[in-house]
Amino acid sequence: MEAGGLLNITFYMEQSEEEAWMLSNIIINNINFGLTFRKQFSVMMQQNKNDIELAITAWQKSLAKAS
């Protein structure tokens, strides 16, 4: 992308039961980050035998390595 170029950003917001607005998805230049996150988490769940606690722990470890 060129310096000073335009980005196409779409935010999706939802209102919680407490009536607070929360970001539910964001798409930047046709990259759907909500869908990407769901796919990555699905793979993490499969790798951890659908145990959500193990999947979250594995996710945290992978994020720690990346930073």
All heavy atoms as TSV, in Angstrom:
chain	resi	resn	atom	element	x	y	z
A	1	MET	N	N	0.844	-1.177	0.000
A	1	MET	CA	C	0.000	0.000	0.000
A	1	MET	C	C	0.887	1.236	0.000
A	1	MET	O	O	1.914	1.280	0.657
A	1	MET	CB	C	-0.901	-0.012	1.242
A	1	MET	CG	C	-1.785	1.205	1.312
A	1	MET	SD	S	-3.077	1.139	2.558
A	1	MET	CE	C	-2.176	1.020	4.042
A	2	GLU	N	N	0.467	2.219	-0.720
A	2	GLU	CA	C	1.205	3.475	-0.794
A	2	GLU	C	C	1.040	4.277	0.486
A	2	GLU	O	O	0.005	4.200	1.147
A	2	GLU	CB	C	0.678	4.318	-1.958
A	2	GLU	CG	C	0.926	3.722	-3.320
A	2	GLU	CD	C	0.357	4.590	-4.419
A	2	GLU	OE1	O	0.264	5.815	-4.231
A	2	GLU	OE2	O	0.011	4.042	-5.462
A	3	ALA	N	N	2.050	5.050	0.825
A	3	ALA	CA	C	1.936	5.952	1.974
A	3	ALA	C	C	0.804	6.925	1.715
A	3	ALA	O	O	0.678	7.481	0.631
A	3	ALA	CB	C	3.249	6.691	2.193
A	4	GLY	N	N	-0.035	7.098	2.694
A	4	GLY	CA	C	-1.157	8.010	2.543
A	4	GLY	C	C	-2.331	7.419	1.788
A	4	GLY	O	O	-3.286	8.105	1.483
A	5	GLY	N	N	-2.274	6.110	1.474
A	5	GLY	CA	C	-3.363	5.450	0.762
A	5	GLY	C	C	-4.589	5.286	1.638
A	5	GLY	O	O	-4.546	5.429	2.855
A	6	LEU	N	N	-5.689	4.969	1.014
A	6	LEU	CA	C	-6.942	4.793	1.735
A	6	LEU	C	C	-7.116	3.353	2.182
A	6	LEU	O	O	-6.705	2.424	1.494
A	6	LEU	CB	C	-8.122	5.185	0.843
A	6	LEU	CG	C	-8.201	6.639	0.407
A	6	LEU	CD1	C	-9.389	6.845	-0.527
A	6	LEU	CD2	C	-8.319	7.549	1.608
A	7	LEU	N	N	-7.729	3.183	3.344
A	7	LEU	CA	C	-8.099	1.867	3.852
A	7	LEU	C	C	-9.610	1.784	3.876
A	7	LEU	O	O	-10.286	2.723	4.297
A	7	LEU	CB	C	-7.580	1.648	5.282
A	7	LEU	CG	C	-6.095	1.472	5.468
A	7	LEU	CD1	C	-5.752	1.396	6.948
A	7	LEU	CD2	C	-5.616	0.216	4.771
A	8	ASN	N	N	-10.139	0.651	3.465
A	8	ASN	CA	C	-11.566	0.411	3.560
A	8	ASN	C	C	-11.796	-0.354	4.861
A	8	ASN	O	O	-11.407	-1.519	4.977
A	8	ASN	CB	C	-12.045	-0.397	2.353
A	8	ASN	CG	C	-13.526	-0.635	2.383
A	8	ASN	OD1	O	-14.260	-0.028	3.160
A	8	ASN	ND2	N	-13.987	-1.530	1.532
A	9	ILE	N	N	-12.386	0.302	5.869
A	9	ILE	CA	C	-12.604	-0.307	7.183
A	9	ILE	C	C	-14.095	-0.323	7.485
A	9	ILE	O	O	-14.767	0.697	7.375
A	9	ILE	CB	C	-11.855	0.463	8.289
A	9	ILE	CG1	C	-10.358	0.491	7.989
A	9	ILE	CG2	C	-12.131	-0.154	9.658
A	9	ILE	CD1	C	-9.560	1.339	8.955
A	10	THR	N	N	-14.592	-1.505	7.868
A	10	THR	CA	C	-15.982	-1.649	8.265
A	10	THR	C	C	-16.020	-2.228	9.675
A	10	THR	O	O	-15.409	-3.262	9.938
A	10	THR	CB	C	-16.740	-2.601	7.320
A	10	THR	OG1	O	-16.612	-2.117	5.975
A	10	THR	CG2	C	-18.209	-2.682	7.679
A	11	PHE	N	N	-16.705	-1.538	10.581
A	11	PHE	CA	C	-16.891	-1.999	11.948
A	11	PHE	C	C	-18.313	-2.514	12.108
A	11	PHE	O	O	-19.251	-1.910	11.586
A	11	PHE	CB	C	-16.715	-0.842	12.946
A	11	PHE	CG	C	-15.329	-0.286	13.016
A	11	PHE	CD1	C	-14.972	0.811	12.249
A	11	PHE	CD2	C	-14.391	-0.844	13.868
A	11	PHE	CE1	C	-13.704	1.336	12.319
A	11	PHE	CE2	C	-13.113	-0.327	13.941
A	11	PHE	CZ	C	-12.768	0.761	13.171
A	12	TYR	N	N	-18.461	-3.614	12.831
A	12	TYR	CA	C	-19.787	-4.124	13.178
A	12	TYR	C	C	-19.930	-4.058	14.690
A	12	TYR	O	O	-19.090	-4.576	15.423
A	12	TYR	CB	C	-19.965	-5.573	12.694
A	12	TYR	CG	C	-20.035	-5.678	11.195
A	12	TYR	CD1	C	-18.881	-5.852	10.444
A	12	TYR	CD2	C	-21.250	-5.568	10.527
A	12	TYR	CE1	C	-18.934	-5.929	9.061
A	12	TYR	CE2	C	-21.311	-5.650	9.144
A	12	TYR	CZ	C	-20.149	-5.832	8.427
A	12	TYR	OH	O	-20.204	-5.900	7.054
A	13	MET	N	N	-20.977	-3.404	15.129
A	13	MET	CA	C	-21.222	-3.220	16.551
A	13	MET	C	C	-22.526	-3.914	16.935
A	13	MET	O	O	-23.456	-3.990	16.140
A	13	MET	CB	C	-21.318	-1.731	16.889
A	13	MET	CG	C	-20.126	-0.893	16.471
A	13	MET	SD	S	-18.629	-1.221	17.402
A	13	MET	CE	C	-19.070	-0.582	18.990
A	14	GLU	N	N	-22.565	-4.424	18.166
A	14	GLU	CA	C	-23.770	-5.025	18.712
A	14	GLU	C	C	-23.987	-4.476	20.105
A	14	GLU	O	O	-23.025	-4.162	20.809
A	14	GLU	CB	C	-23.645	-6.545	18.790
A	14	GLU	CG	C	-23.563	-7.218	17.446
A	14	GLU	CD	C	-23.444	-8.734	17.560
A	14	GLU	OE1	O	-23.717	-9.278	18.647
A	14	GLU	OE2	O	-23.073	-9.350	16.558
A	15	GLN	N	N	-25.246	-4.416	20.497
A	15	GLN	CA	C	-25.562	-3.947	21.829
A	15	GLN	C	C	-25.747	-5.157	22.746
A	15	GLN	O	O	-26.474	-6.094	22.418
A	15	GLN	CB	C	-26.839	-3.108	21.808
A	15	GLN	CG	C	-26.870	-2.035	22.837
A	15	GLN	CD	C	-27.989	-1.039	22.595
A	15	GLN	OE1	O	-28.850	-1.233	21.769
A	15	GLN	NE2	N	-27.961	0.031	23.341
A	16	SER	N	N	-25.055	-5.141	23.884
A	16	SER	CA	C	-25.149	-6.247	24.837
A	16	SER	C	C	-26.467	-6.166	25.599
A	16	SER	O	O	-27.218	-5.187	25.479
A	16	SER	CB	C	-23.984	-6.188	25.828
A	16	SER	OG	O	-24.141	-5.069	26.691
A	17	GLU	N	N	-26.742	-7.198	26.388
A	17	GLU	CA	C	-27.952	-7.188	27.208
A	17	GLU	C	C	-27.953	-6.014	28.186
A	17	GLU	O	O	-29.009	-5.522	28.570
A	17	GLU	CB	C	-28.086	-8.512	27.967
A	17	GLU	CG	C	-28.390	-9.682	27.059
A	17	GLU	CD	C	-28.497	-10.993	27.804
A	17	GLU	OE1	O	-28.580	-10.982	29.054
A	17	GLU	OE2	O	-28.503	-12.044	27.136
A	18	GLU	N	N	-26.761	-5.568	28.584
A	18	GLU	CA	C	-26.636	-4.410	29.485
A	18	GLU	C	C	-26.690	-3.102	28.711
A	18	GLU	O	O	-26.462	-2.045	29.260
A	18	GLU	CB	C	-25.323	-4.494	30.283
A	18	GLU	CG	C	-25.232	-5.672	31.219
A	18	GLU	CD	C	-24.802	-6.961	30.520
A	18	GLU	OE1	O	-24.132	-6.890	29.472
A	18	GLU	OE2	O	-25.168	-8.033	31.022
A	19	GLU	N	N	-26.960	-3.190	27.415
A	19	GLU	CA	C	-27.086	-2.047	26.505
A	19	GLU	C	C	-25.773	-1.325	26.232
A	19	GLU	O	O	-25.762	-0.189	25.777
A	19	GLU	CB	C	-28.168	-1.089	26.989
A	19	GLU	CG	C	-29.543	-1.731	27.032
A	19	GLU	CD	C	-30.661	-0.768	27.349
A	19	GLU	OE1	O	-30.432	0.456	27.286
A	19	GLU	OE2	O	-31.754	-1.250	27.656
A	20	ALA	N	N	-24.655	-1.992	26.495
A	20	ALA	CA	C	-23.354	-1.421	26.139
A	20	ALA	C	C	-23.046	-1.820	24.699
A	20	ALA	O	O	-23.343	-2.941	24.284
A	20	ALA	CB	C	-22.273	-1.955	27.074
A	21	TRP	N	N	-22.455	-0.913	23.927
A	21	TRP	CA	C	-22.070	-1.221	22.555
A	21	TRP	C	C	-20.730	-1.933	22.565
A	21	TRP	O	O	-19.797	-1.532	23.247
A	21	TRP	CB	C	-21.997	0.055	21.724
A	21	TRP	CG	C	-23.360	0.559	21.393
A	21	TRP	CD1	C	-24.029	1.565	22.027
A	21	TRP	CD2	C	-24.224	0.069	20.371
A	21	TRP	NE1	N	-25.259	1.726	21.451
A	21	TRP	CE2	C	-25.412	0.826	20.437
A	21	TRP	CE3	C	-24.117	-0.937	19.420
A	21	TRP	CZ2	C	-26.480	0.607	19.566
A	21	TRP	CZ3	C	-25.174	-1.150	18.557
A	21	TRP	CH2	C	-26.342	-0.376	18.638
A	22	MET	N	N	-20.652	-3.029	21.781
A	22	MET	CA	C	-19.440	-3.829	21.713
A	22	MET	C	C	-19.093	-4.100	20.258
A	22	MET	O	O	-19.979	-4.339	19.441
A	22	MET	CB	C	-19.644	-5.141	22.468
A	22	MET	CG	C	-20.006	-4.939	23.924
A	22	MET	SD	S	-20.293	-6.479	24.779
A	22	MET	CE	C	-18.627	-7.109	24.837
A	23	LEU	N	N	-17.802	-4.081	19.968
A	23	LEU	CA	C	-17.326	-4.405	18.630
A	23	LEU	C	C	-17.489	-5.903	18.412
A	23	LEU	O	O	-17.019	-6.705	19.207
A	23	LEU	CB	C	-15.857	-4.011	18.480
A	23	LEU	CG	C	-15.196	-4.316	17.148
A	23	LEU	CD1	C	-15.794	-3.447	16.052
A	23	LEU	CD2	C	-13.697	-4.091	17.244
A	24	SER	N	N	-18.180	-6.299	17.356
A	24	SER	CA	C	-18.382	-7.728	17.095
A	24	SER	C	C	-17.557	-8.222	15.907
A	24	SER	O	O	-17.293	-9.420	15.807
A	24	SER	CB	C	-19.861	-8.039	16.865
A	24	SER	OG	O	-20.343	-7.368	15.725
A	25	ASN	N	N	-17.143	-7.314	15.042
A	25	ASN	CA	C	-16.315	-7.710	13.898
A	25	ASN	C	C	-15.722	-6.466	13.265
A	25	ASN	O	O	-16.238	-5.361	13.421
A	25	ASN	CB	C	-17.139	-8.474	12.856
A	25	ASN	CG	C	-16.267	-9.237	11.875
A	25	ASN	OD1	O	-15.055	-9.291	12.003
A	25	ASN	ND2	N	-16.899	-9.833	10.880
A	26	ILE	N	N	-14.627	-6.686	12.554
A	26	ILE	CA	C	-14.000	-5.607	11.792
A	26	ILE	C	C	-13.458	-6.205	10.501
A	26	ILE	O	O	-12.905	-7.301	10.492
A	26	ILE	CB	C	-12.891	-4.894	12.599
A	26	ILE	CG1	C	-12.349	-3.698	11.822
A	26	ILE	CG2	C	-11.792	-5.848	12.995
A	26	ILE	CD1	C	-11.466	-2.784	12.642
A	27	ILE	N	N	-13.672	-5.491	9.425
A	27	ILE	CA	C	-13.161	-5.902	8.112
A	27	ILE	C	C	-12.293	-4.763	7.593
A	27	ILE	O	O	-12.759	-3.624	7.513
A	27	ILE	CB	C	-14.312	-6.218	7.140
A	27	ILE	CG1	C	-15.159	-7.365	7.697
A	27	ILE	CG2	C	-13.773	-6.559	5.751
A	27	ILE	CD1	C	-16.425	-7.642	6.913
A	28	ILE	N	N	-11.046	-5.087	7.270
A	28	ILE	CA	C	-10.123	-4.076	6.759
A	28	ILE	C	C	-9.645	-4.546	5.398
A	28	ILE	O	O	-9.055	-5.623	5.274
A	28	ILE	CB	C	-8.925	-3.870	7.708
A	28	ILE	CG1	C	-9.423	-3.447	9.098
A	28	ILE	CG2	C	-7.948	-2.842	7.126
A	28	ILE	CD1	C	-8.337	-3.361	10.145
A	29	ASN	N	N	-9.909	-3.735	4.382
A	29	ASN	CA	C	-9.526	-4.067	3.002
A	29	ASN	C	C	-9.921	-5.506	2.646
A	29	ASN	O	O	-9.100	-6.291	2.163
A	29	ASN	CB	C	-8.041	-3.829	2.759
A	29	ASN	CG	C	-7.728	-2.355	2.603
A	29	ASN	OD1	O	-8.620	-1.516	2.518
A	29	ASN	ND2	N	-6.463	-2.035	2.579
A	30	ASN	N	N	-11.161	-5.845	2.924
A	30	ASN	CA	C	-11.757	-7.150	2.612
A	30	ASN	C	C	-11.178	-8.311	3.410
A	30	ASN	O	O	-11.391	-9.470	3.061
A	30	ASN	CB	C	-11.697	-7.452	1.113
A	30	ASN	CG	C	-12.520	-6.472	0.311
A	30	ASN	OD1	O	-13.609	-6.085	0.736
A	30	ASN	ND2	N	-12.009	-6.052	-0.828
A	31	ILE	N	N	-10.442	-8.047	4.478
A	31	ILE	CA	C	-9.979	-9.102	5.373
A	31	ILE	C	C	-10.906	-9.103	6.581
A	31	ILE	O	O	-10.950	-8.146	7.348
A	31	ILE	CB	C	-8.514	-8.886	5.814
A	31	ILE	CG1	C	-7.592	-8.887	4.596
A	31	ILE	CG2	C	-8.100	-9.959	6.823
A	31	ILE	CD1	C	-6.174	-8.475	4.904
A	32	ASN	N	N	-11.659	-10.192	6.729
A	32	ASN	CA	C	-12.641	-10.323	7.791
A	32	ASN	C	C	-11.940	-10.896	9.027
A	32	ASN	O	O	-11.680	-12.087	9.109
A	32	ASN	CB	C	-13.780	-11.237	7.323
A	32	ASN	CG	C	-14.894	-11.338	8.317
A	32	ASN	OD1	O	-14.692	-11.317	9.522
A	32	ASN	ND2	N	-16.107	-11.488	7.802
A	33	PHE	N	N	-11.636	-10.034	9.973
A	33	PHE	CA	C	-10.880	-10.455	11.149
A	33	PHE	C	C	-11.708	-11.336	12.079
A	33	PHE	O	O	-11.160	-12.215	12.744
A	33	PHE	CB	C	-10.307	-9.240	11.886
A	33	PHE	CG	C	-9.114	-8.670	11.178
A	33	PHE	CD1	C	-9.277	-7.740	10.161
A	33	PHE	CD2	C	-7.839	-9.077	11.490
A	33	PHE	CE1	C	-8.186	-7.227	9.476
A	33	PHE	CE2	C	-6.738	-8.570	10.823
A	33	PHE	CZ	C	-6.910	-7.644	9.810
A	34	GLY	N	N	-13.011	-11.152	12.151
A	34	GLY	CA	C	-13.871	-12.019	12.947
A	34	GLY	C	C	-13.846	-13.440	12.418
A	34	GLY	O	O	-13.683	-14.404	13.170
A	35	LEU	N	N	-13.982	-13.594	11.113
A	35	LEU	CA	C	-13.955	-14.914	10.487
A	35	LEU	C	C	-12.582	-15.569	10.650
A	35	LEU	O	O	-12.475	-16.750	10.981
A	35	LEU	CB	C	-14.321	-14.805	9.006
A	35	LEU	CG	C	-14.350	-16.099	8.210
A	35	LEU	CD1	C	-15.375	-17.063	8.792
A	35	LEU	CD2	C	-14.663	-15.801	6.751
A	36	THR	N	N	-11.532	-14.790	10.472
A	36	THR	CA	C	-10.174	-15.302	10.637
A	36	THR	C	C	-9.964	-15.816	12.057
A	36	THR	O	O	-9.437	-16.911	12.265
A	36	THR	CB	C	-9.143	-14.207	10.306
A	36	THR	OG1	O	-9.335	-13.789	8.949
A	36	THR	CG2	C	-7.717	-14.687	10.505
A	37	PHE	N	N	-10.399	-15.034	13.052
A	37	PHE	CA	C	-10.264	-15.439	14.446
A	37	PHE	C	C	-11.046	-16.725	14.714
A	37	PHE	O	O	-10.531	-17.653	15.353
A	37	PHE	CB	C	-10.760	-14.325	15.367
A	37	PHE	CG	C	-10.822	-14.732	16.813
A	37	PHE	CD1	C	-9.686	-14.726	17.600
A	37	PHE	CD2	C	-12.027	-15.130	17.380
A	37	PHE	CE1	C	-9.748	-15.109	18.934
A	37	PHE	CE2	C	-12.093	-15.518	18.713
A	37	PHE	CZ	C	-10.949	-15.501	19.488
A	38	ARG	N	N	-12.288	-16.811	14.233
A	38	ARG	CA	C	-13.105	-18.011	14.466
A	38	ARG	C	C	-12.459	-19.251	13.851
A	38	ARG	O	O	-12.450	-20.327	14.465
A	38	ARG	CB	C	-14.525	-17.805	13.935
A	38	ARG	CG	C	-15.353	-16.880	14.813
A	38	ARG	CD	C	-16.816	-16.855	14.409
A	38	ARG	NE	N	-17.043	-16.347	13.069
A	38	ARG	CZ	C	-17.145	-15.068	12.739
A	38	ARG	NH1	N	-17.037	-14.135	13.672
A	38	ARG	NH2	N	-17.359	-14.701	11.501
A	39	LYS	N	N	-11.903	-19.113	12.657
A	39	LYS	CA	C	-11.243	-20.257	12.014
A	39	LYS	C	C	-10.012	-20.691	12.803
A	39	LYS	O	O	-9.786	-21.886	13.011
A	39	LYS	CB	C	-10.853	-19.915	10.574
A	39	LYS	CG	C	-12.013	-19.883	9.622
A	39	LYS	CD	C	-11.547	-19.549	8.220
A	39	LYS	CE	C	-12.695	-19.547	7.240
A	39	LYS	NZ	N	-12.243	-19.211	5.876
A	40	GLN	N	N	-9.211	-19.732	13.256
A	40	GLN	CA	C	-8.016	-20.059	14.026
A	40	GLN	C	C	-8.393	-20.741	15.338
A	40	GLN	O	O	-7.754	-21.715	15.747
A	40	GLN	CB	C	-7.195	-18.803	14.310
A	40	GLN	CG	C	-6.502	-18.252	13.100
A	40	GLN	CD	C	-5.811	-16.927	13.386
A	40	GLN	OE1	O	-6.093	-16.258	14.377
A	40	GLN	NE2	N	-4.907	-16.540	12.497
A	41	PHE	N	N	-9.439	-20.242	15.995
A	41	PHE	CA	C	-9.843	-20.833	17.269
A	41	PHE	C	C	-10.425	-22.227	17.050
A	41	PHE	O	O	-10.211	-23.131	17.865
A	41	PHE	CB	C	-10.834	-19.942	18.015
A	41	PHE	CG	C	-11.003	-20.358	19.448
A	41	PHE	CD1	C	-10.030	-20.052	20.382
A	41	PHE	CD2	C	-12.116	-21.075	19.853
A	41	PHE	CE1	C	-10.155	-20.452	21.704
A	41	PHE	CE2	C	-12.255	-21.482	21.167
A	41	PHE	CZ	C	-11.274	-21.167	22.096
A	42	SER	N	N	-11.120	-22.428	15.944
A	42	SER	CA	C	-11.665	-23.745	15.617
A	42	SER	C	C	-10.537	-24.770	15.465
A	42	SER	O	O	-10.628	-25.895	15.971
A	42	SER	CB	C	-12.486	-23.678	14.332
A	42	SER	OG	O	-12.930	-24.950	13.952
A	43	VAL	N	N	-9.476	-24.381	14.782
A	43	VAL	CA	C	-8.319	-25.262	14.629
A	43	VAL	C	C	-7.702	-25.559	15.999
A	43	VAL	O	O	-7.361	-26.706	16.309
A	43	VAL	CB	C	-7.272	-24.639	13.674
A	43	VAL	CG1	C	-5.948	-25.387	13.731
A	43	VAL	CG2	C	-7.814	-24.593	12.260
A	44	MET	N	N	-7.589	-24.534	16.840
A	44	MET	CA	C	-7.024	-24.716	18.174
A	44	MET	C	C	-7.887	-25.680	18.991
A	44	MET	O	O	-7.369	-26.530	19.725
A	44	MET	CB	C	-6.909	-23.367	18.882
A	44	MET	CG	C	-6.041	-23.360	20.103
A	44	MET	SD	S	-4.276	-23.620	19.802
A	44	MET	CE	C	-3.802	-22.138	18.954
A	45	MET	N	N	-9.202	-25.587	18.861
A	45	MET	CA	C	-10.105	-26.507	19.564
A	45	MET	C	C	-9.899	-27.936	19.071
A	45	MET	O	O	-9.811	-28.872	19.874
A	45	MET	CB	C	-11.563	-26.087	19.378
A	45	MET	CG	C	-11.987	-24.895	20.203
A	45	MET	SD	S	-12.098	-25.264	21.965
A	45	MET	CE	C	-13.565	-26.297	21.985
A	46	GLN	N	N	-9.810	-28.125	17.756
A	46	GLN	CA	C	-9.608	-29.466	17.201
A	46	GLN	C	C	-8.292	-30.065	17.685
A	46	GLN	O	O	-8.225	-31.248	18.021
A	46	GLN	CB	C	-9.646	-29.420	15.677
A	46	GLN	CG	C	-11.023	-29.149	15.113
A	46	GLN	CD	C	-10.980	-28.933	13.605
A	46	GLN	OE1	O	-9.937	-29.004	12.976
A	46	GLN	NE2	N	-12.145	-28.650	13.027
A	47	GLN	N	N	-7.254	-29.253	17.728
A	47	GLN	CA	C	-5.942	-29.733	18.160
A	47	GLN	C	C	-5.936	-30.108	19.638
A	47	GLN	O	O	-5.082	-30.865	20.080
A	47	GLN	CB	C	-4.871	-28.672	17.892
A	47	GLN	CG	C	-4.584	-28.454	16.432
A	47	GLN	CD	C	-3.652	-27.279	16.194
A	47	GLN	OE1	O	-3.411	-26.454	17.071
A	47	GLN	NE2	N	-3.129	-27.198	14.975
A	48	ASN	N	N	-6.893	-29.565	20.397
A	48	ASN	CA	C	-6.949	-29.812	21.837
A	48	ASN	C	C	-8.194	-30.609	22.225
A	48	ASN	O	O	-8.732	-30.458	23.312
A	48	ASN	CB	C	-6.881	-28.488	22.596
A	48	ASN	CG	C	-5.500	-27.892	22.523
A	48	ASN	OD1	O	-4.611	-28.290	23.249
A	48	ASN	ND2	N	-5.307	-26.955	21.599
A	49	LYS	N	N	-8.631	-31.484	21.307
A	49	LYS	CA	C	-9.725	-32.436	21.542
A	49	LYS	C	C	-11.003	-31.764	22.055
A	49	LYS	O	O	-11.697	-32.279	22.914
A	49	LYS	CB	C	-9.270	-33.526	22.497
A	49	LYS	CG	C	-8.071	-34.287	21.973
A	49	LYS	CD	C	-7.550	-35.282	22.957
A	49	LYS	CE	C	-6.285	-35.892	22.368
A	49	LYS	NZ	N	-5.461	-36.535	23.347
A	50	ASN	N	N	-11.286	-30.573	21.538
A	50	ASN	CA	C	-12.480	-29.789	21.884
A	50	ASN	C	C	-12.576	-29.443	23.368
A	50	ASN	O	O	-13.660	-29.204	23.882
A	50	ASN	CB	C	-13.754	-30.480	21.403
A	50	ASN	CG	C	-13.865	-30.436	19.899
A	50	ASN	OD1	O	-13.447	-29.471	19.262
A	50	ASN	ND2	N	-14.394	-31.489	19.314
A	51	ASP	N	N	-11.450	-29.409	24.050
A	51	ASP	CA	C	-11.390	-28.971	25.449
A	51	ASP	C	C	-11.094	-27.477	25.443
A	51	ASP	O	O	-9.979	-27.060	25.102
A	51	ASP	CB	C	-10.305	-29.745	26.196
A	51	ASP	CG	C	-10.241	-29.396	27.671
A	51	ASP	OD1	O	-10.361	-28.202	28.027
A	51	ASP	OD2	O	-10.063	-30.321	28.477
A	52	ILE	N	N	-12.079	-26.681	25.803
A	52	ILE	CA	C	-11.932	-25.227	25.677
A	52	ILE	C	C	-10.831	-24.684	26.580
A	52	ILE	O	O	-10.102	-23.767	26.198
A	52	ILE	CB	C	-13.273	-24.494	25.905
A	52	ILE	CG1	C	-13.146	-23.045	25.440
A	52	ILE	CG2	C	-13.733	-24.602	27.350
A	52	ILE	CD1	C	-14.449	-22.339	25.220
A	53	GLU	N	N	-10.672	-25.242	27.776
A	53	GLU	CA	C	-9.612	-24.773	28.679
A	53	GLU	C	C	-8.231	-25.036	28.075
A	53	GLU	O	O	-7.361	-24.170	28.115
A	53	GLU	CB	C	-9.737	-25.441	30.052
A	53	GLU	CG	C	-11.003	-25.068	30.809
A	53	GLU	CD	C	-11.098	-23.581	31.134
A	53	GLU	OE1	O	-10.055	-22.938	31.368
A	53	GLU	OE2	O	-12.229	-23.063	31.137
A	54	LEU	N	N	-8.040	-26.235	27.518
A	54	LEU	CA	C	-6.763	-26.541	26.867
A	54	LEU	C	C	-6.534	-25.646	25.649
A	54	LEU	O	O	-5.417	-25.192	25.399
A	54	LEU	CB	C	-6.714	-28.009	26.441
A	54	LEU	CG	C	-6.562	-29.047	27.547
A	54	LEU	CD1	C	-6.639	-30.454	26.962
A	54	LEU	CD2	C	-5.267	-28.845	28.309
A	55	ALA	N	N	-7.597	-25.399	24.888
A	55	ALA	CA	C	-7.484	-24.545	23.695
A	55	ALA	C	C	-7.089	-23.127	24.076
A	55	ALA	O	O	-6.225	-22.523	23.437
A	55	ALA	CB	C	-8.793	-24.555	22.916
A	56	ILE	N	N	-7.705	-22.599	25.121
A	56	ILE	CA	C	-7.375	-21.235	25.564
A	56	ILE	C	C	-5.938	-21.168	26.058
A	56	ILE	O	O	-5.198	-20.231	25.736
A	56	ILE	CB	C	-8.373	-20.757	26.639
A	56	ILE	CG1	C	-9.748	-20.539	25.996
A	56	ILE	CG2	C	-7.877	-19.489	27.325
A	56	ILE	CD1	C	-10.872	-20.290	26.979
A	57	THR	N	N	-5.521	-22.175	26.815
A	57	THR	CA	C	-4.136	-22.216	27.300
A	57	THR	C	C	-3.156	-22.288	26.130
A	57	THR	O	O	-2.151	-21.568	26.100
A	57	THR	CB	C	-3.933	-23.415	28.245
A	57	THR	OG1	O	-4.819	-23.267	29.361
A	57	THR	CG2	C	-2.506	-23.496	28.741
A	58	ALA	N	N	-3.455	-23.128	25.147
A	58	ALA	CA	C	-2.593	-23.240	23.965
A	58	ALA	C	C	-2.566	-21.925	23.197
A	58	ALA	O	O	-1.514	-21.499	22.696
A	58	ALA	CB	C	-3.082	-24.375	23.071
A	59	TRP	N	N	-3.715	-21.256	23.097
A	59	TRP	CA	C	-3.810	-19.962	22.398
A	59	TRP	C	C	-2.928	-18.935	23.107
A	59	TRP	O	O	-2.169	-18.205	22.469
A	59	TRP	CB	C	-5.271	-19.512	22.385
A	59	TRP	CG	C	-5.524	-18.326	21.525
A	59	TRP	CD1	C	-5.294	-17.027	21.858
A	59	TRP	CD2	C	-6.049	-18.305	20.198
A	59	TRP	NE1	N	-5.650	-16.212	20.828
A	59	TRP	CE2	C	-6.114	-16.962	19.803
A	59	TRP	CE3	C	-6.475	-19.289	19.330
A	59	TRP	CZ2	C	-6.606	-16.595	18.561
A	59	TRP	CZ3	C	-6.949	-18.902	18.099
A	59	TRP	CH2	C	-7.010	-17.581	17.727
A	60	GLN	N	N	-3.017	-18.893	24.440
A	60	GLN	CA	C	-2.214	-17.942	25.213
A	60	GLN	C	C	-0.716	-18.202	25.012
A	60	GLN	O	O	0.055	-17.258	24.855
A	60	GLN	CB	C	-2.565	-18.040	26.706
A	60	GLN	CG	C	-3.934	-17.487	27.017
A	60	GLN	CD	C	-4.387	-17.775	28.442
A	60	GLN	OE1	O	-3.984	-18.773	29.039
A	60	GLN	NE2	N	-5.210	-16.908	28.978
A	61	LYS	N	N	-0.332	-19.482	25.003
A	61	LYS	CA	C	1.077	-19.815	24.794
A	61	LYS	C	C	1.535	-19.394	23.401
A	61	LYS	O	O	2.652	-18.882	23.231
A	61	LYS	CB	C	1.301	-21.311	24.994
A	61	LYS	CG	C	1.223	-21.729	26.438
A	61	LYS	CD	C	1.411	-23.234	26.584
A	61	LYS	CE	C	1.301	-23.669	28.027
A	61	LYS	NZ	N	1.389	-25.134	28.170
A	62	SER	N	N	0.691	-19.586	22.398
A	62	SER	CA	C	1.084	-19.201	21.038
A	62	SER	C	C	1.205	-17.690	20.910
A	62	SER	O	O	2.081	-17.195	20.203
A	62	SER	CB	C	0.100	-19.759	20.014
A	62	SER	OG	O	-1.137	-19.092	20.064
A	63	LEU	N	N	0.350	-16.954	21.611
A	63	LEU	CA	C	0.441	-15.487	21.586
A	63	LEU	C	C	1.695	-15.001	22.320
A	63	LEU	O	O	2.331	-14.040	21.886
A	63	LEU	CB	C	-0.807	-14.857	22.215
A	63	LEU	CG	C	-2.097	-15.025	21.419
A	63	LEU	CD1	C	-3.274	-14.460	22.200
A	63	LEU	CD2	C	-2.002	-14.375	20.059
A	64	ALA	N	N	2.058	-15.671	23.406
A	64	ALA	CA	C	3.247	-15.290	24.159
A	64	ALA	C	C	4.510	-15.485	23.317
A	64	ALA	O	O	5.428	-14.674	23.380
A	64	ALA	CB	C	3.328	-16.102	25.447
A	65	LYS	N	N	4.521	-16.557	22.513
A	65	LYS	CA	C	5.672	-16.798	21.644
A	65	LYS	C	C	5.795	-15.723	20.564
A	65	LYS	O	O	6.884	-15.368	20.154
A	65	LYS	CB	C	5.549	-18.169	20.971
A	65	LYS	CG	C	5.777	-19.329	21.890
A	65	LYS	CD	C	5.611	-20.634	21.128
A	65	LYS	CE	C	5.650	-21.830	22.039
A	65	LYS	NZ	N	5.385	-23.078	21.323
A	66	ALA	N	N	4.635	-15.235	20.100
A	66	ALA	CA	C	4.622	-14.263	18.999
A	66	ALA	C	C	5.094	-12.886	19.450
A	66	ALA	O	O	5.550	-12.089	18.635
A	66	ALA	CB	C	3.230	-14.166	18.407
A	67	SER	N	N	4.988	-12.593	20.740
A	67	SER	CA	C	5.344	-11.238	21.193
A	67	SER	C	C	6.736	-11.125	21.705
A	67	SER	O	O	7.567	-11.908	21.657
A	67	SER	CB	C	4.390	-10.779	22.272
A	67	SER	OG	O	4.357	-11.659	23.360
